[in-house]
Amino acid sequence: MTVLEDRIAMAESDDTITLDEMFERLETMPVPEGYKVEIVEGFVYMSPQRDTHWEIILDIVEQLRTKYPRKRVKSDVRIDYPGHLNGFATDVTVMAEGAAKTEEGRWRYEDVEFVAEVISKGTATNDYGPKKSAYAKAEVPVYLVADPYQRRCHIYTQPKGDDYTTETKINFGDDVDLTDTVVGLVLKTDEFPQD
């Protein structure tokens, strides 16, 4: 029996499983190329990377890079968030200056300053629901949802408990002014494609 098989057997014997064990299992499974995998409230989600999705992510990253060094801007990197088995691979994340990985080699949610998610049809309810709640619990100061189906960005600020007290909606084509937030810049949306 391998170490992984042993851990899985132990987890199954007491009906508990950790995020690490879930991700270890996923790593041994054949995930199709071009799919993003994350765990939201203990459920595994795989979503394909579409052109529209990727173009918006890249646009946001390129704009953030005008202010932030490459090492502070992340995409599709696992970060564990508060709540039941939340291991997200956020579309775009900005880490605080001086943030360092844990002993396990992962980034801490306490060091996240900005999160952006680009909506996919299959996972939209996560981005507007449990993920938004987890980001608020983690006190992520700015959470941006880019929705190519609505052609709109939703900007959530001022986390309190498991929600944000402020939501601003900006249509694609208009500027997202984040100068009064920890992000400290304006994001252009005029080149965001729609679905």
Sequence and secondary structure as in RCSB ss.txt:
>XXXX:A:sequence
MTVLEDRIAMAESDDTITLDEMFERLETMPVPEGYKVEIVEGFVYMSPQRDTHWEIILDIVEQLRTKYPRKRVKS
DVRIDYPGHLNGFATDVTVMAEGAAKTEEGRWRYEDVEFVAEVISKGTATNDYGPKKSAYAKAEVPVYLVADPYQ
RRCHIYTQPKGDDYTTETKINFGDDVDLTDTVVGLVLKTDEFPQD
>XXXX:A:secstr
  HHHHHHHHHHHTT   HHHHHHHHHTS   TTEEEEEETTEEEEEE  HHHHHHHHHHHHHHTTTS GGGEES
S EEEETTTTEEEE SEEEE TT    TTS EEGGGEEEEEEE  GGGHHHHHTHHHHHHHHTT SEEEEEETTT
TEEEEEEEEETTEEEEEEEEETTS EE TTSSS SEE  TT    
